[in-house]
Amino acid sequence: MVVLQWHVVLNEDFHTLLRVTPEDQAAWTADKRFIRLKDKAGRHYITLGAGPEGGLLVSNLNRPADAAEHSAKNYITIDPPKVYADENTFIKKLLELDGYYMDDLDYDLFPAKKKEQVWWWADDGFNSNSFIAGLLAASGAEVPTPPVSTPGFDKPVPKEHFTNAAKPRKAGRRQ
């Protein structure tokens, strides 16, 4: 199961992430990315998320705040798009797209859409919410609207940042 989750970061503003708990656990037992984390039921999972590092928006699997247990109420299930044969194919695609992302976009805590940017405020970049919205859109999934304030979610990272037009990163870089 792929779910969109969120937790508070600042006052009433939230950070989004994807939590991936495969229904077919056996299919993922050999994948080192799924070894570290287990839920209360003993199922392996990973999280996909991003955040600031050196002024850039950097994606990482299992970021500490993302990997922690989240409220059972704070999630939306993401159904695999019809173009994928099954959930495993969808999960593979999400991981592939994440692997293509080059960690090279400007990070801004509160990114603004192009027409809303102002010259005196650093708001022309993207944030973690932009990353998740862009990753979901690039996968072809229906991008839900979170029921909480998620600045940047409405400014997704463009699809071209999740394609093989960019060089894929080395496998195992982020764990």
C-alpha positions as CSV (number, residue, x, y, z in Angstrom):
1,M,0.0,0.0,0.0
2,V,1.2,3.5,-0.9
3,V,0.0,6.3,1.3
4,L,0.5,10.0,1.5
5,Q,1.2,10.9,5.1
6,W,1.9,14.2,6.8
7,H,3.2,15.6,10.1
8,V,3.4,19.2,11.4
9,V,6.6,21.1,10.8
10,L,5.8,24.7,11.7
11,N,2.7,25.9,13.5
12,E,-0.1,24.8,11.2
13,D,2.0,23.9,8.2
14,F,2.7,20.2,7.4
15,H,5.4,18.1,5.6
16,T,4.2,15.3,3.3
17,L,5.9,12.0,2.5
18,L,5.0,8.7,0.9
19,R,5.0,5.5,3.0
20,V,5.2,2.3,1.0
21,T,4.2,-0.9,2.7
22,P,4.0,-3.5,0.0
23,E,1.0,-5.9,0.2
24,D,3.2,-8.5,-1.4
25,Q,5.9,-8.5,1.3
26,A,7.7,-11.6,-0.1
27,A,8.4,-9.8,-3.4
28,W,10.5,-7.2,-1.5
29,T,12.4,-9.3,1.0
30,A,15.6,-9.2,-1.1
31,D,15.5,-5.4,-1.5
32,K,17.9,-3.9,1.0
33,R,15.8,-0.7,1.1
34,F,13.0,-2.6,2.8
35,I,15.0,-4.3,5.5
36,R,15.4,-1.5,8.1
37,L,11.8,-0.5,8.9
38,K,8.9,-2.6,10.2
39,D,5.5,-1.5,11.3
40,K,3.6,-2.8,14.4
41,A,2.3,-5.7,12.4
42,G,5.8,-6.7,11.4
43,R,5.5,-5.6,7.7
44,H,8.5,-3.9,6.1
45,Y,8.1,-0.4,4.7
46,I,10.1,2.5,3.3
47,T,9.4,6.2,3.2
48,L,10.0,8.6,0.3
49,G,10.6,12.2,1.1
50,A,12.8,15.2,0.7
51,G,14.1,18.2,2.6
52,P,16.7,20.9,2.6
53,E,20.4,20.2,2.5
54,G,22.8,23.0,1.8
55,G,20.1,25.1,0.2
56,L,19.0,22.3,-2.2
57,L,15.9,20.1,-2.2
58,V,17.4,16.6,-1.5
59,S,15.4,13.4,-1.6
60,N,16.2,10.5,0.8
61,L,14.6,7.2,1.7
62,N,13.6,6.8,5.3
63,R,14.4,10.3,6.6
64,P,14.2,10.0,10.4
65,A,11.1,12.2,10.8
66,D,9.5,10.5,7.9
67,A,10.3,6.9,9.0
68,A,8.8,7.5,12.5
69,E,5.2,6.2,13.2
70,H,2.6,8.6,12.0
71,S,-1.0,9.0,13.2
72,A,-3.3,6.4,11.8
73,K,-5.6,9.3,10.8
74,N,-3.1,11.3,8.9
75,Y,-2.9,9.6,5.5
76,I,-4.5,9.2,2.1
77,T,-4.2,5.9,0.2
78,I,-2.7,6.3,-3.3
79,D,-4.1,3.8,-5.7
80,P,-1.8,2.5,-8.4
81,P,-2.7,4.1,-11.8
82,K,-4.3,1.7,-14.3
83,V,-1.2,1.8,-16.5
84,Y,0.6,-0.5,-14.0
85,A,0.0,-4.2,-13.9
86,D,0.0,-4.3,-10.1
87,E,1.1,-2.5,-6.9
88,N,4.6,-3.9,-7.2
89,T,5.1,-2.3,-10.6
90,F,3.8,1.0,-9.2
91,I,6.3,0.8,-6.3
92,K,9.1,0.0,-8.7
93,K,8.2,3.1,-10.8
94,L,8.1,5.4,-7.7
95,L,11.6,4.2,-6.7
96,E,12.8,4.6,-10.3
97,L,11.5,8.1,-10.6
98,D,13.0,9.0,-7.2
99,G,16.3,7.6,-8.3
100,Y,16.4,9.9,-11.3
101,Y,15.9,13.1,-9.2
102,M,19.2,14.9,-9.1
103,D,18.9,16.8,-5.8
104,D,19.7,20.0,-7.6
105,L,16.7,22.2,-7.2
106,D,16.7,25.3,-5.0
107,Y,14.9,24.7,-1.7
108,D,12.5,27.3,-0.2
109,L,10.5,26.7,2.9
110,F,7.5,28.5,1.4
111,P,7.7,28.3,-2.4
112,A,5.4,30.5,-4.4
113,K,3.9,29.9,-7.8
114,K,5.5,31.9,-10.6
115,K,2.8,34.6,-10.7
116,E,2.9,34.9,-6.9
117,Q,6.7,35.4,-6.4
118,V,8.0,38.6,-5.1
119,W,11.5,40.0,-5.7
120,W,12.3,40.6,-2.0
121,W,11.5,37.0,-0.7
122,A,13.2,33.7,-1.3
123,D,10.2,31.9,-2.8
124,D,11.3,30.8,-6.3
125,G,12.3,27.2,-5.4
126,F,10.6,24.0,-4.2
127,N,10.2,22.2,-0.9
128,S,9.4,18.7,0.4
129,N,5.7,19.0,-0.5
130,S,6.6,20.1,-4.0
131,F,8.8,17.0,-4.3
132,I,6.0,14.6,-3.2
133,A,3.4,16.2,-5.4
134,G,5.8,16.1,-8.4
135,L,6.8,12.5,-7.8
136,L,3.1,11.4,-7.7
137,A,2.3,13.4,-10.8
138,A,5.3,11.9,-12.6
139,S,4.2,8.4,-11.8
140,G,0.8,9.1,-13.3
141,A,-1.0,8.7,-9.9
142,E,-3.9,10.9,-9.0
143,V,-2.5,13.6,-6.8
144,P,-4.8,14.1,-3.8
145,T,-5.2,17.4,-1.9
146,P,-4.1,17.0,1.7
147,P,-6.7,18.2,4.2
148,V,-4.1,20.3,6.0
149,S,-1.9,23.2,5.1
150,T,1.0,21.9,2.9
151,P,2.8,24.9,1.4
152,G,4.5,24.0,-1.9
153,F,2.2,21.0,-2.6
154,D,0.4,23.2,-5.2
155,K,3.8,23.8,-6.9
156,P,5.0,20.3,-7.8
157,V,8.5,19.6,-9.0
158,P,8.2,19.4,-12.8
159,K,8.1,15.9,-14.4
160,E,11.3,16.4,-16.3
161,H,13.2,16.2,-13.0
162,F,12.0,12.6,-12.5
163,T,13.0,11.3,-16.0
164,N,15.9,9.3,-17.3
165,A,16.9,12.4,-19.3
166,A,18.9,13.1,-16.1
167,K,21.6,10.6,-15.2
168,P,20.3,8.1,-12.7
169,R,22.0,8.3,-9.3
170,K,24.1,5.4,-8.1
171,A,22.1,2.6,-6.6
172,G,22.2,2.4,-2.8
173,R,23.2,6.0,-2.4
174,R,20.3,6.8,-0.1
175,Q,19.2,4.4,2.5
